[in-house]
Amino acid sequence: LAGIQAVLIAEQNHGGQLYHYLRAWMHLPGRVQTFHRPGPLPLRPGEIESRILTLMDE
């Protein structure tokens, strides 16, 4: 992950377990933003794209 300026972790669960797992085992460089949602409805590609664009504008 050397040279990474921003990280978006998108996951389909309630508490952002993948984010917490990654933080426990490695240093996440740059800005880290999580996007997680519980329930049966999947994350839509447009929602993920919107989060990526927002992260890039910061």
C-alpha positions in Angstrom: 0.0 0.0 0.0 3.0 2.3 -0.3 2.2 5.5 -2.0 -1.6 5.2 -1.5 -3.2 8.6 -0.7 -6.7 7.4 0.0 -8.5 4.1 0.8 -12.2 3.3 0.5 -13.3 0.1 2.2 -16.7 -0.9 1.0 -18.4 -3.8 2.7 -21.9 -5.3 3.1 -22.3 -5.6 6.9 -23.3 -3.7 10.0 -20.2 -2.8 11.9 -17.5 -2.5 9.3 -15.7 -5.7 10.4 -13.2 -5.7 7.4 -12.1 -2.2 8.2 -11.4 -3.1 11.9 -9.6 -6.3 10.8 -7.4 -4.5 8.4 -6.5 -1.8 11.0 -5.6 -4.6 13.5 -3.1 -6.2 11.1 -1.7 -3.3 9.0 -1.1 0.4 8.8 -3.6 2.0 6.4 -1.9 4.9 4.8 -3.5 8.2 3.8 -7.2 9.0 4.3 -9.3 6.0 5.1 -13.1 6.1 4.5 -15.5 3.2 5.1 -18.8 2.6 3.4 -20.8 -0.2 5.0 -24.5 -1.1 5.0 -26.3 -3.9 6.8 -29.2 -5.8 5.3 -30.1 -7.7 2.2 -29.9 -4.9 -0.3 -26.5 -4.8 -2.1 -24.3 -1.8 -2.4 -25.0 -0.3 -5.8 -22.1 0.5 -8.2 -23.3 4.1 -8.4 -23.1 4.5 -4.6 -19.5 3.2 -4.5 -18.6 5.4 -7.5 -20.0 8.4 -5.6 -18.0 7.7 -2.5 -14.8 7.3 -4.6 -15.4 10.6 -6.3 -16.1 12.3 -2.9 -12.9 10.8 -1.5 -10.9 12.0 -4.5 -12.2 15.6 -4.2 -11.1 15.9 -0.5 
